[in-house]
């Protein structure tokens, strides 16, 4: 595995591999890798000839009172994990490589889809996310990209961005692959922030996934939400619980479209999000 910090060096290498006919796979991350990330890496290795994983903690998607400085940075550990999985390149650029002063990067806005739920609670978060994802896609020019279902609203926004870019002809088609949420044996969705959970917070944290699984059995929207809400611990400070269309994030009934039951809550000092897809279209 090669550890590359320079955009120019990475693009030169990718050009060589593309000229050889290789399919380029890309897994963008902010590091502090866990099994959820590694499951995406394995998907990429199955589908692609040459796999790039990026580690970049993007300052644009953190608000003024959020945890940018506290966000775990474990590049050495991440590099070892990726080398063990036979990844071809770990791309770990500096902010000046991603956002060069000499060539300003296009700033994207997430629009109405990005103003709901996570976007309402974290203003500007999705603008920053789309800006860096768009920039990384420009750098890597992948054939396949891999994202996790756990960040369902992010998935919807990146899919929307790609549809618009591809239909306008401003981007060569990219195949978008969504990997399933990876959970602990107890059901907790894996997250880089889980390491900040205290032992006494775990029952409340686990109540979120229990709520989602219970709600998924509901016959209609009202029952889905009632079953889910009944499982959430009083120690989990609920921010939202909603059943929405997986693409538009508008409230919906199960069965009319691919629905996603989403939840966000603060448990102790940690903010957690989770979701389950409910697919009854067939």
C-alpha positions in Angstrom: 0.0 0.0 0.0 1.2 3.5 -0.8 0.6 6.4 1.6 0.2 9.5 -0.6 -0.3 13.1 0.7 -0.1 14.9 -2.6 -2.9 15.4 -5.1 -0.4 15.5 -8.0 1.2 12.3 -7.0 -2.1 10.5 -6.6 -3.5 11.7 -9.9 -0.3 10.6 -11.7 -0.6 7.1 -10.3 -4.3 6.9 -11.1 -3.7 8.0 -14.6 -1.2 5.1 -15.0 -3.7 2.5 -13.6 -6.5 3.9 -15.7 -4.4 3.6 -18.9 -3.9 0.0 -18.0 -7.7 -0.5 -18.0 -8.1 -0.8 -14.2 -11.4 0.0 -12.5 -10.8 2.7 -9.9 -12.7 2.3 -6.5 -12.8 5.1 -3.9 -13.8 5.0 -0.2 -13.8 8.5 1.3 -13.5 8.6 5.1 -12.5 10.9 8.0 -10.4 8.2 9.5 -10.6 6.5 12.9 -11.5 3.5 10.9 -13.7 0.7 12.3 -15.4 -2.4 10.9 -18.0 -0.2 9.1 -15.4 1.4 7.0 -13.6 -1.8 6.4 -16.8 -3.4 5.1 -16.8 -0.7 2.4 -13.2 -1.4 1.7 -14.0 -5.1 1.1 -16.8 -4.2 -1.2 -14.5 -1.9 -3.2 -11.8 -4.7 -3.4 -14.4 -7.1 -4.8 -15.6 -4.7 -7.5 -12.5 -2.8 -8.4 -8.9 -3.4 -9.6 -7.4 -0.4 -7.8 -8.8 1.0 -4.5 -8.1 4.4 -3.0 -9.2 5.1 0.6 -9.0 8.8 1.7 -8.6 10.0 5.3 -9.3 13.6 5.7 -11.1 15.3 8.6 -13.0 18.0 6.7 -13.1 21.3 8.6 -16.0 22.6 6.4 -18.5 20.1 7.8 -18.0 21.0 11.5 -19.9 23.8 13.1 -18.5 26.3 15.6 -19.6 24.3 18.6 -18.8 20.9 17.2 -16.0 18.4 17.9 -13.5 19.1 15.0 -10.6 19.4 17.4 -11.7 16.3 19.4 -12.5 14.2 16.3 -10.2 11.1 16.6 -7.2 11.1 14.4 -5.5 7.7 14.1 -3.6 7.7 10.8 -1.0 5.2 11.8 -3.5 2.7 13.0 -5.7 3.4 10.0 -2.8 2.8 7.7 -2.0 -0.6 9.2 -5.6 -1.7 8.9 -5.8 -0.7 5.3 -2.4 -2.4 4.5 -3.8 -5.6 6.0 -6.7 -5.4 3.6 -4.5 -4.9 0.6 -5.7 -1.4 -0.2 -3.6 0.1 -3.0 -3.5 3.7 -1.8 -4.2 5.6 1.4 -4.7 9.2 0.4 -4.2 11.5 3.5 -4.0 15.0 2.2 -3.5 18.2 4.1 -6.2 20.9 4.1 -4.0 23.0 1.7 -4.0 20.1 -0.8 -7.8 19.7 -0.7 -8.5 23.4 -0.5 -5.6 25.2 -2.3 -5.5 28.9 -2.0 -4.2 29.3 -5.5 -7.2 27.5 -7.0 -10.4 28.1 -5.1 -12.6 25.0 -4.8 -16.2 25.1 -5.8 -18.4 25.6 -2.8 -21.6 23.5 -3.0 -24.9 23.9 -1.2 -27.1 21.1 -0.1 -30.4 22.8 -0.8 -33.7 21.9 0.7 -32.8 18.2 1.2 -29.7 19.3 3.2 -31.7 21.7 5.4 -33.7 18.9 7.1 -33.0 16.7 10.1 -29.1 16.6 10.3 -29.0 19.8 8.3 -31.3 21.6 10.6 -29.4 20.6 13.7 -26.0 21.1 12.1 -26.3 24.2 9.9 -23.8 24.1 7.0 -22.8 20.5 7.7 -24.0 19.1 4.4 -22.7 22.1 2.4 -19.3 21.2 3.7 -19.7 17.5 3.2 -20.8 17.9 -0.5 -18.0 20.4 -1.1 -15.3 18.0 0.0 -16.9 15.0 -1.6 -17.2 16.8 -4.9 -13.6 17.9 -4.6 -12.4 14.4 -3.8 -14.3 13.0 -6.7 -12.6 15.5 -9.0 -9.2 14.4 -7.6 -9.7 10.7 -7.8 -12.1 10.4 -10.8 -13.3 7.0 -9.6 -15.4 4.5 -11.5 -17.0 3.3 -8.2 -17.6 5.1 -4.9 -18.6 3.4 -1.6 -20.7 5.0 1.2 -22.3 3.5 4.3 -26.1 3.2 4.9 -25.6 4.5 8.5 -25.3 8.1 7.1 -28.6 7.8 5.2 -29.1 11.5 4.6 -25.5 11.9 3.4 -26.2 9.0 1.0 -29.3 10.7 -0.4 -27.4 14.0 -0.9 -24.4 12.5 -2.7 -26.7 10.4 -4.9 -28.6 13.6 -5.8 -25.4 15.5 -6.5 -24.2 12.7 -8.8 -27.5 12.5 -10.6 -27.5 16.2 -11.3 -23.8 16.3 -12.4 -24.1 13.2 -14.6 -27.3 14.3 -16.3 -25.8 17.7 -17.0 -22.7 16.2 -18.5 -20.4 17.8 -15.9 -19.2 14.5 -14.5 -18.4 11.1 -16.1 -20.8 8.5 -14.7 -19.8 7.0 -11.3 -21.4 3.9 -9.9 -22.6 4.6 -6.4 -22.5 1.7 -4.0 -24.2 1.7 -0.5 -22.9 -0.7 2.1 -25.1 -1.9 4.9 -24.8 -0.5 8.4 -22.4 -2.6 10.5 -23.4 -3.1 14.1 -21.9 -4.5 17.3 -23.3 -7.8 18.5 -25.7 -5.9 20.8 -27.0 -3.9 17.8 -25.2 -0.5 18.2 -24.3 1.1 14.8 -20.6 1.4 14.6 -19.3 4.9 14.7 -15.9 6.6 15.3 -17.7 8.5 18.1 -18.7 5.4 20.0 -15.4 5.3 21.8 -16.5 8.4 23.8 -19.5 6.5 25.2 -19.2 5.7 28.9 -20.2 2.2 30.1 -23.2 3.6 32.0 -24.4 5.2 28.7 -24.5 1.9 26.8 -28.1 0.9 27.7 -29.4 4.2 26.4 -27.3 4.0 23.3 -28.5 0.5 22.5 -32.1 1.7 22.9 -31.8 3.5 19.6 -31.2 0.4 17.5 -33.9 -1.4 19.5 -36.3 1.3 18.7 -35.5 1.1 14.9 -35.9 -2.6 14.8 -39.2 -2.5 16.7 -40.5 0.3 14.6 -39.7 -1.5 11.3 -42.4 -4.0 12.2 -45.2 -1.4 12.2 -48.0 -1.7 9.6 -48.3 2.0 8.9 -46.5 5.3 9.6 -48.3 5.9 13.0 -47.5 2.4 14.2 -43.9 2.5 13.1 -43.2 5.7 15.0 -45.2 4.6 18.1 -43.4 1.2 18.3 -40.0 2.9 17.9 -40.7 5.7 20.4 -41.7 3.2 23.1 -38.2 1.6 23.0 -36.1 4.8 23.4 -34.5 5.2 26.9 -35.4 8.3 28.9 -31.6 8.8 29.2 -31.4 9.3 25.4 -32.2 12.9 24.6 -34.1 12.5 21.4 -33.5 15.0 18.7 -35.7 13.4 16.0 -37.4 10.2 15.1 -39.1 10.1 11.7 -40.1 7.8 8.8 -39.1 9.4 5.5 -38.6 8.6 1.9 -35.0 7.5 1.4 -34.4 9.9 -1.5 -36.4 13.0 -0.6 -36.4 12.7 3.2 -40.1 13.8 3.2 -42.4 12.0 5.6 -43.9 8.9 4.0 -45.9 5.7 4.6 -44.1 2.4 4.4 -44.7 0.5 1.2 -45.2 3.5 -1.1 -41.5 4.0 -1.6 -38.2 2.9 -0.1 -38.6 4.3 3.4 -36.0 4.9 6.1 -36.7 5.2 9.8 -34.2 7.7 11.2 -33.2 8.6 14.7 -30.8 11.0 16.4 -30.2 11.5 20.1 -27.6 12.6 22.6 -26.4 9.9 25.0 -24.2 11.4 27.7 -21.8 13.7 25.8 -22.1 11.7 22.5 -24.4 12.5 19.7 -25.6 9.3 17.9 -27.5 8.8 14.6 -28.9 5.6 13.2 -31.5 4.3 10.7 -33.1 1.3 9.1 -34.5 1.0 5.6 -38.0 -0.3 5.3 -38.6 -1.8 1.8 -42.1 -3.1 1.2 -42.5 -1.9 -2.4 -42.7 -5.5 -3.6 
